Amino acid sequence: MSDPVLIIGAGPAGCVAALTLRRRGRDVILLERASEPAYKIGESLLPGTLSLLDRLGLMDRINERGFVSKPSATFVWGMGQAPWTFSFATPRPEPWIYDHAIQVYRQEFDGLLLDAARDAGVDVRMGHAVTTIDYDHSDGVLVRARTVEGDHEVVLPGSYVVDATGQNGLIARELNLRRYDEFYRSLAVWNYYPAIRKFTGDLDGTTFSITFEKGWVWMIPLKDGTYSVGAVVDVDNAGDIHETGRQAFLDQCLRSAPEVASIVDLDDPRAEPRIIREWSYNAEKMSVGRAFLAGDSACFTDPLFSQGVHLATQSGVYAGAAIDFLLDNPDRADDIHAWYDAAYRESYSQYHEFLASFYSYASEVMPASTFWSKRRVQGLGDKRFSDKAWFARMTGQAAAETAGEDELLRDFVNRSGNMISLGQHLRTELTDDFTEEELAAKRVQWIGKLTRSLNRIDRFEWTGGEVSLVPTFKVDPLSFQLVERQLVADDTGRRMVKYPMTDAHRAVLAGLKTERVGYRDLVKRLKQADDGPDLSSQMIIRLIEAGMLKGYDRSDAPVQVQHRLRFDGVGAEYEV
């Protein structure tokens, strides 16, 4: 019988990793420095997090707490621009697909996760401050900790370790793995204010993000009638904050965005203001030896789209499933480390790309702002993105195609512009008249345009030489078991990472080099190659977005299909 898996940190990443391992029947010891769940920021969640917690059996606990239901995120994005809403409305092909998220007090939410871990049989040890992690042996790990009460040393052997220590990042700091992001060099100041306005309808429970000259403001409604309200500004404002004081600086920022004072009473802050800075980073390695970095210990981008808790829970599932696999297949360590790093980094990279596009768009509608001008992608030679996979793909596209740099960057910014236009309301003020129906009509028009473009394709070109399959892993969405699958790839190293494929899919795509196959015919052939859910249209779109397929009409003119900004945690397509 193997030693237990050791998890350090009892936040969302650590608790979900523990719950995943318990679902797989593994013994777990969870160590946490605090004696009880502590205050944290990060109160706004995504639907994908609820999906994970539902399948781990936690929804009854969550529903009992009465957290605010979050149907969307609403943006006042650019001075004088009409607000727009990123709605979570989606088809629900499975019962665990959610069309809403929740707004939580993290101390309460984290406590709920911790209680669930205890009830699942996790050996939870609060008040244990880990001092060293010995994780680079072939036969196990050794963790040393000191008890907060009594200052006693505790030495624990384990099979593997999950570092879920958040921004402290024990392993990342020890090995100097952390790389700070030069693009998102921001700080946040926040407090809590009572609501003076109650929204009804589709804005009830939404998160508001509002731009102003120095940055942007978040507004998160909580269940006691208060809002978490914070200002995100450039780190260069640190001196001003020190001189004027946190609350005075925050007040100046919030009054610079007129919509804020229409929703909360700015004259009645309910707590001491807090500050956090330099939160954007990623680790050079996401796993090493017998250790896996999960949650904020590995990476964080920016709070704009509320992705922090989802990345934490998703990586917790990844780490738990990876360790479960390794306990039975220790000789596959290299394969598992490669998969974990690639899968985790892909999710992180999607958020990074998404946010860079939205920040660049805001810089165009607020050109006089220093904050926003700094957050514009400055060409394909922008050194701030030298280690980002999405940026490398874009520069590779420039090298492979005739499209110029300006055209590629315009398309990149337009991706967020197109998404904004789909969610943009008809009025410039925030009103209760905003409805999902108002937005649905635009989406139907957009889907119709996309469908017409695809149906025009009379011939596909496979752009990368031989069609091949490369091994990967996927987490089964119900059992949480890590299973072996294959991804389609080409000679240039490109892969379509979203959907696993089979040799039957590969044969269909290889046939494009010798046959003239249009869109409808390709959909039919891919559907026949798989007896599972029909994902053929989604596969084709993803292959086009990856640059592996190009479409041409009857006259052999290229058919342009607008690339979409995507990330895990929303819609009907969850990574886990």
C-alpha positions in Angstrom: 0.0 0.0 0.0 1.4 3.4 -1.0 2.0 6.4 1.3 -0.8 9.0 1.2 -0.7 11.9 -1.2 0.3 15.1 0.6 -1.5 18.3 -0.3 -0.3 21.7 1.0 -2.9 24.4 1.1 -6.6 24.2 1.8 -7.9 26.6 -0.8 -9.9 25.6 -3.9 -7.0 24.0 -5.6 -5.9 21.9 -2.6 -9.4 20.9 -1.6 -10.5 19.9 -5.1 -7.3 17.9 -5.7 -8.0 16.1 -2.4 -11.7 15.4 -3.4 -10.5 14.1 -6.8 -8.1 11.7 -5.2 -10.7 10.5 -2.7 -13.1 10.0 -5.6 -10.4 7.7 -7.0 -10.0 5.9 -3.7 -6.6 7.4 -2.7 -5.5 8.3 0.8 -4.8 12.0 1.3 -3.3 14.3 4.0 -4.2 18.0 3.6 -1.9 20.4 5.4 -2.9 24.1 6.0 -0.9 26.8 7.8 -4.0 28.7 9.0 -6.1 27.3 11.9 -9.3 28.0 9.9 -10.3 29.3 6.5 -9.1 32.9 6.2 -10.3 36.0 4.3 -9.4 36.0 0.6 -10.2 38.0 -2.5 -11.5 36.2 -5.6 -15.3 36.2 -4.9 -16.7 35.9 -8.4 -16.8 32.4 -10.0 -17.4 30.9 -13.4 -20.0 28.2 -14.4 -17.3 25.7 -15.0 -16.4 25.7 -11.4 -20.0 24.8 -10.4 -19.8 22.0 -13.0 -16.7 20.5 -11.3 -18.2 20.8 -7.8 -21.5 19.3 -9.0 -19.8 16.2 -10.2 -17.8 16.0 -7.0 -21.1 16.0 -5.1 -21.0 19.4 -3.5 -24.0 21.2 -5.0 -26.4 20.6 -2.1 -23.9 22.2 0.3 -23.5 25.2 -2.1 -27.2 25.7 -2.6 -27.8 25.7 1.2 -25.5 28.7 1.6 -27.7 31.1 -0.5 -24.8 32.6 -2.5 -25.8 35.2 -5.1 -26.5 33.6 -8.5 -24.3 35.1 -11.2 -25.9 35.0 -14.7 -23.3 37.0 -16.5 -20.6 39.7 -16.4 -21.5 43.2 -17.6 -18.9 45.6 -18.8 -19.0 49.4 -19.3 -15.9 49.1 -21.5 -14.8 52.5 -22.7 -16.0 56.0 -21.9 -19.2 56.7 -23.7 -19.7 53.1 -24.9 -22.9 51.2 -24.4 -22.6 48.5 -21.8 -22.3 44.9 -23.0 -22.9 41.6 -21.3 -21.0 38.3 -21.4 -24.0 36.0 -20.7 -23.5 32.5 -19.3 -26.7 31.3 -21.0 -26.0 28.1 -22.9 -27.6 24.8 -24.0 -27.3 22.1 -21.3 -26.6 18.8 -23.1 -25.6 17.3 -19.7 -27.1 18.0 -16.3 -23.8 19.2 -15.0 -23.5 22.0 -17.6 -24.4 25.3 -15.8 -25.8 28.5 -17.2 -24.8 30.6 -14.2 -22.1 30.9 -11.6 -22.1 32.3 -8.0 -20.7 35.2 -6.0 -19.2 34.1 -2.7 -17.5 35.2 0.4 -14.3 33.2 0.0 -13.8 32.4 3.7 -17.3 30.8 3.7 -16.8 29.1 0.3 -13.3 27.7 1.2 -14.7 26.5 4.5 -17.4 24.6 2.6 -14.8 22.9 0.4 -12.7 22.0 3.4 -15.7 20.5 5.2 -16.5 18.4 2.1 -12.9 17.2 2.0 -13.1 16.1 5.7 -16.4 14.3 5.0 -14.9 12.5 2.1 -12.2 11.0 4.3 -9.3 13.5 3.8 -7.0 13.7 6.8 -7.1 17.5 7.3 -4.4 19.0 9.5 -5.0 22.7 10.1 -2.3 24.9 11.8 0.6 23.1 10.1 3.1 25.4 8.4 5.2 23.5 5.9 8.9 24.4 6.0 10.5 22.0 3.5 9.3 19.7 0.7 11.6 16.9 -0.4 9.9 15.8 -3.7 12.7 14.7 -6.0 13.0 11.0 -5.1 12.0 7.9 -7.1 10.2 6.3 -4.1 8.3 9.1 -2.5 8.2 12.6 -0.9 9.0 13.9 2.5 7.3 17.1 3.9 8.4 18.8 7.1 6.0 21.2 8.9 5.7 22.9 12.3 2.5 23.1 14.2 1.3 26.7 14.8 0.3 25.7 18.3 3.2 24.3 20.3 5.8 24.7 17.5 6.3 21.0 17.1 8.0 19.5 14.1 6.0 17.1 12.0 7.6 14.9 9.4 5.3 13.2 6.9 6.2 10.7 4.1 4.0 10.6 1.1 3.8 9.2 -2.4 3.3 12.6 -4.2 2.7 16.2 -3.2 0.5 18.9 -4.5 1.7 22.4 -3.9 -1.5 24.5 -3.6 0.1 27.2 -1.5 -1.3 30.1 -3.6 0.8 33.2 -4.2 3.3 31.9 -1.6 4.2 29.3 -4.2 6.6 27.3 -2.0 8.2 25.2 -4.8 8.1 27.8 -7.5 9.9 30.2 -5.2 12.4 27.6 -4.0 13.3 26.7 -7.6 13.0 30.2 -9.0 10.4 29.0 -11.4 8.1 32.1 -11.3 8.1 34.5 -14.2 6.3 37.7 -13.6 4.2 39.1 -16.5 5.4 42.4 -17.9 2.0 43.1 -19.6 -0.2 42.9 -16.6 1.8 45.0 -14.1 -1.1 46.1 -12.0 -2.2 46.5 -8.4 -5.7 46.5 -6.9 -7.2 48.5 -4.0 -10.6 47.4 -2.7 -13.3 47.7 0.0 -16.9 46.8 0.6 -19.9 49.1 0.2 -23.7 48.8 0.8 -25.9 48.6 -2.3 -28.2 51.5 -2.9 -29.7 50.0 -6.0 -31.3 46.6 -6.5 -31.3 45.3 -10.0 -34.0 43.0 -11.3 -34.1 40.8 -14.3 -30.9 39.8 -16.1 -28.6 42.2 -14.3 -29.6 40.8 -10.9 -26.4 39.1 -9.6 -24.1 40.2 -12.5 -20.5 41.3 -12.0 -19.8 44.8 -13.3 -16.5 45.8 -14.8 -16.1 49.5 -15.5 -13.2 51.3 -17.2 -11.9 54.7 -16.2 -8.9 56.7 -17.1 -6.5 55.0 -14.6 -7.7 51.5 -15.0 -10.9 49.6 -14.3 -13.3 48.9 -11.4 -14.9 45.6 -10.4 -18.2 45.4 -8.6 -19.3 42.0 -7.2 -22.7 41.7 -5.4 -22.7 39.6 -2.3 -25.5 37.9 -0.4 -25.6 40.4 2.6 -26.5 43.3 0.3 -22.9 44.7 -0.1 -20.7 44.9 -3.1 -17.0 44.0 -3.2 -15.6 47.1 -5.1 -12.0 47.4 -6.3 -9.9 49.5 -8.6 -7.2 47.9 -10.8 -4.5 50.4 -11.7 -0.9 50.4 -12.8 1.8 49.6 -10.3 3.2 53.1 -10.9 0.4 54.4 -8.7 2.0 52.8 -5.6 3.6 56.1 -4.6 0.3 58.0 -4.9 -1.4 55.4 -2.7 1.2 55.7 -0.1 0.9 59.6 0.0 -2.9 59.9 -0.1 -3.8 56.7 1.7 -5.6 53.6 0.4 -9.1 54.7 1.1 -8.7 58.2 -0.3 -7.0 56.8 -3.5 -9.8 54.2 -3.9 -12.4 56.9 -3.5 -10.8 59.0 -6.2 -10.8 56.0 -8.6 -14.4 55.0 -7.9 -15.8 58.5 -8.3 -14.0 58.6 -11.7 -16.4 55.9 -12.9 -19.9 57.5 -12.5 -21.8 54.2 -12.7 -20.2 53.1 -9.4 -21.9 55.8 -7.3 -25.3 54.8 -8.8 -25.0 51.3 -7.4 -23.3 51.6 -4.0 -23.0 54.2 -1.3 -19.4 55.4 -1.6 -19.7 57.4 1.6 -20.1 54.3 3.6 -17.1 51.9 3.2 -17.6 48.9 5.4 -14.1 47.6 6.0 -10.5 48.7 6.0 -9.2 48.9 2.4 -6.9 46.2 1.2 -4.3 46.1 -1.5 -2.6 43.5 -3.7 0.0 44.0 -6.4 2.1 42.1 -9.0 -0.3 39.1 -9.2 0.4 38.1 -12.9 2.9 35.3 -13.3 3.4 31.8 -14.4 5.8 29.0 -13.5 8.5 27.8 -15.9 7.4 24.3 -14.9 4.0 23.3 -13.6 5.2 20.0 -12.1 8.6 18.6 -11.1 9.7 15.3 -9.7 6.9 14.0 -7.5 5.3 17.5 -7.1 2.5 19.2 -8.9 1.8 22.9 -8.7 -1.9 23.8 -8.7 -3.9 27.0 -8.5 -2.1 30.3 -7.8 1.1 28.5 -6.8 1.6 27.8 -10.6 0.0 30.8 -12.3 -2.4 33.7 -12.4 -3.2 36.2 -15.1 -5.6 39.0 -14.2 -9.0 39.2 -12.4 -11.0 40.7 -15.2 -12.9 37.5 -16.2 -13.1 35.9 -12.8 -11.0 32.9 -13.8 -8.8 32.5 -10.7 -10.9 30.0 -8.8 -11.7 28.1 -12.0 -8.1 27.7 -12.9 -7.5 26.5 -9.3 -10.3 23.9 -9.3 -9.4 22.7 -12.8 -5.8 22.3 -12.0 -6.8 20.6 -8.8 -8.6 18.0 -10.8 -5.7 17.7 -13.2 -3.2 17.1 -10.4 -5.4 14.6 -8.6 -6.1 12.6 -11.8 -2.4 12.7 -12.8 -1.3 11.4 -9.4 -4.0 8.7 -9.4 -2.6 7.5 -12.8 1.0 7.6 -11.6 0.3 5.5 -8.5 -0.6 2.7 -10.9 1.8 3.6 -13.7 4.9 5.1 -12.1 7.0 4.4 -15.2 4.9 6.9 -17.2 6.1 9.9 -15.2 7.6 11.7 -18.1 4.4 11.4 -20.2 2.3 12.6 -17.3 4.5 15.6 -16.5 4.4 16.6 -20.2 0.6 16.3 -20.3 0.1 18.2 -17.1 2.3 21.1 -18.1 0.7 21.3 -21.6 -2.9 21.0 -20.4 -2.5 23.5 -17.6 -0.5 26.0 -19.6 -3.1 25.8 -22.5 -5.9 26.9 -20.1 -3.7 29.6 -18.7 -2.7 30.7 -22.1 -6.3 31.0 -23.4 -7.1 33.4 -20.6 -3.9 35.4 -21.2 -4.8 35.7 -24.9 -8.4 36.6 -24.2 -7.4 39.3 -21.8 -4.7 40.8 -24.0 -7.3 41.2 -26.8 -9.8 42.9 -24.5 -7.1 45.2 -23.0 -5.9 46.2 -26.5 -9.5 46.9 -27.5 -10.0 49.2 -24.5 -6.8 51.0 -25.4 -8.3 52.0 -28.7 -11.5 53.4 -27.1 -9.5 55.2 -24.4 -6.4 56.4 -26.3 -5.6 59.2 -23.9 -5.1 56.9 -20.9 -1.6 55.9 -19.9 -2.9 52.8 -18.2 -4.7 51.6 -21.3 -1.9 52.6 -23.8 0.5 50.4 -21.8 -1.9 47.5 -22.2 -1.9 47.4 -26.0 -0.1 44.7 -27.9 2.7 46.6 -29.5 3.3 44.5 -32.6 4.5 41.0 -33.2 7.9 41.9 -31.7 6.4 42.8 -28.3 9.0 41.4 -25.9 6.4 41.2 -23.1 4.9 38.1 -24.8 8.1 36.2 -25.6 7.2 33.2 -23.5 3.5 33.0 -24.3 2.2 30.2 -26.5 -0.7 32.1 -28.0 1.7 34.9 -29.1 4.1 32.4 -30.7 1.2 30.9 -32.6 0.3 34.4 -33.9 3.8 35.2 -35.0 4.1 31.8 -36.6 0.9 32.5 -38.5 2.5 35.8 -39.8 5.5 33.9 -41.0 3.4 31.2 -42.8 0.8 33.5 -44.4 0.8 36.5 -46.6 -1.2 38.5 -44.1 0.8 41.4 -42.7 1.5 42.2 -39.1 -1.1 45.0 -39.0 -3.8 42.8 -40.4 -3.1 40.0 -37.9 -3.1 42.5 -35.0 -6.3 44.0 -36.3 -7.9 40.6 -36.4 -6.7 39.9 -32.9 -8.3 43.0 -31.5 -11.4 42.5 -33.5 -12.0 39.2 -31.8 -12.9 41.0 -28.6 -14.7 43.8 -30.6 -16.9 41.2 -32.2 -17.7 39.6 -28.9 -18.5 43.0 -27.4 -20.9 43.8 -30.3 -22.7 40.5 -29.7 -23.4 41.4 -26.1 -23.8 45.2 -26.5 -27.1 46.7 -25.2 -29.2 49.2 -26.9 -28.8 51.9 -24.2 -25.8 53.7 -22.7 -27.2 53.5 -19.1 -27.4 50.5 -16.9 -31.1 49.7 -16.7 -33.4 46.8 -15.7 -34.5 46.6 -19.3 -31.4 44.6 -20.2 -32.6 41.1 -21.1 -31.1 37.8 -22.4 -33.6 38.0 -25.3 -32.1 41.3 -26.4 -28.8 39.6 -26.7 -30.0 36.2 -28.1 -31.2 37.8 -31.3 -27.6 39.1 -32.1 -26.2 35.6 -31.3 -28.6 34.0 -33.7 -27.5 36.4 -36.4 -23.9 35.7 -35.7 -24.4 32.0 -35.8 -26.3 32.4 -39.1 -23.4 34.3 -40.6 -20.9 31.7 -39.4 -23.0 28.9 -40.8 -23.3 30.6 -44.2 -19.5 31.1 -44.3 -18.9 27.4 -43.5 -21.5 26.3 -46.0 -19.7 28.3 -48.7 -16.6 26.1 -48.3 -16.4 23.8 -51.4 -12.8 22.6 -50.8 -10.6 22.1 -47.7 -6.8 22.3 -47.7 -4.8 20.5 -45.0 -2.0 23.0 -44.5 0.7 21.0 -42.7 1.9 17.9 -44.6 1.2 14.6 -43.1 -1.8 14.1 -40.8 -0.8 12.3 -37.7 -2.0 11.4 -34.2 0.0 12.2 -31.1 -0.7 10.7 -27.6 -2.3 12.7 -24.9 -4.5 12.3 -21.8 -8.0 13.5 -20.9 -9.8 13.5 -17.5 -13.1 11.6 -17.7 -15.8 14.1 -16.7 -17.6 11.7 -14.4 -15.1 9.2 -13.0 -12.2 11.8 -12.9 -9.9 9.0 -14.2 -7.1 10.0 -16.4 -7.5 8.2 -19.7 -5.2 8.0 -22.7 -6.4 9.6 -25.9 -4.9 11.0 -29.2 -4.8 14.5 -30.7 -4.5 15.2 -34.4 -1.3 17.0 -35.4 0.6 18.1 -38.5 4.3 18.3 -39.6 4.7 21.8 -38.3 4.0 20.8 -34.7 0.5 22.2 -34.6 -2.1 20.3 -32.7 -5.9 20.7 -32.3 -5.9 20.3 -28.5 -9.6 20.5 -27.7 -11.1 17.3 -29.1 -9.3 13.9 -29.0 -9.5 12.1 -32.3 -9.2 8.5 -33.6 -7.5 6.9 -36.6 -10.8 7.1 -38.4 -10.8 10.9 -38.0 -7.1 11.0 -39.2 -8.0 9.0 -42.3 -10.9 11.5 -43.1 -8.5 14.5 -42.8 -5.8 12.8 -44.8 -8.3 12.3 -47.6 -8.5 16.0 -48.0 -5.2 16.0 -49.8 -6.6 13.8 -52.7 -10.3 14.7 -52.7 -12.3 17.8 -53.1 -14.4 17.8 -49.9 -16.7 20.6 -48.9 -18.0 21.6 -45.5 -21.2 19.6 -45.4 -19.4 16.5 -46.7 -16.6 16.8 -44.2 -19.1 17.2 -41.4 -20.8 14.0 -42.5 -17.5 12.1 -42.8 -16.3 13.1 -39.4 -19.6 12.2 -37.8 -19.4 8.8 -39.3 -15.9 8.4 -37.9 -17.2 8.6 -34.3 -20.1 7.0 -32.6 -20.1 9.5 -29.7 -21.7 12.9 -29.6 -21.6 14.8 -32.9 -18.8 17.3 -32.5 -17.9 17.4 -36.2 -18.7 21.1 -36.7 -16.8 22.1 -33.6 -13.8 20.0 -34.7 -13.7 21.7 -38.1 -13.9 25.2 -36.6 -11.1 24.4 -34.1 -8.9 23.0 -36.9 -9.5 26.2 -38.9 -8.6 28.3 -35.8 -5.5 26.3 -35.3 -4.4 27.1 -38.9 -4.5 23.4 -39.9 -7.4 23.7 -42.3 -8.2 26.3 -44.9 -11.5 26.6 -46.8 -12.1 27.7 -50.3 -15.3 28.4 -52.2 -16.3 27.1 -55.7 -14.2 29.7 -57.3 -11.2 28.7 -55.1 -11.4 32.0 -53.3 -10.4 31.7 -49.6 -13.4 31.7 -47.2 -12.7 33.7 -44.1 -14.0 32.3 -40.8 -13.8 34.7 -37.9 -11.6 33.2 -35.1 -13.2 33.3 -31.6 -11.7 34.1 -28.2 -12.2 31.1 -26.0 -11.4 29.9 -22.5 -12.5 27.1 -20.3 -15.2 27.5 -17.7 -18.1 28.9 -19.7 -20.5 27.5 -22.3 -21.3 23.8 -22.9 -17.7 22.8 -23.7 -15.8 22.2 -20.4 -12.2 21.0 -20.4 -13.0 18.8 -17.4 
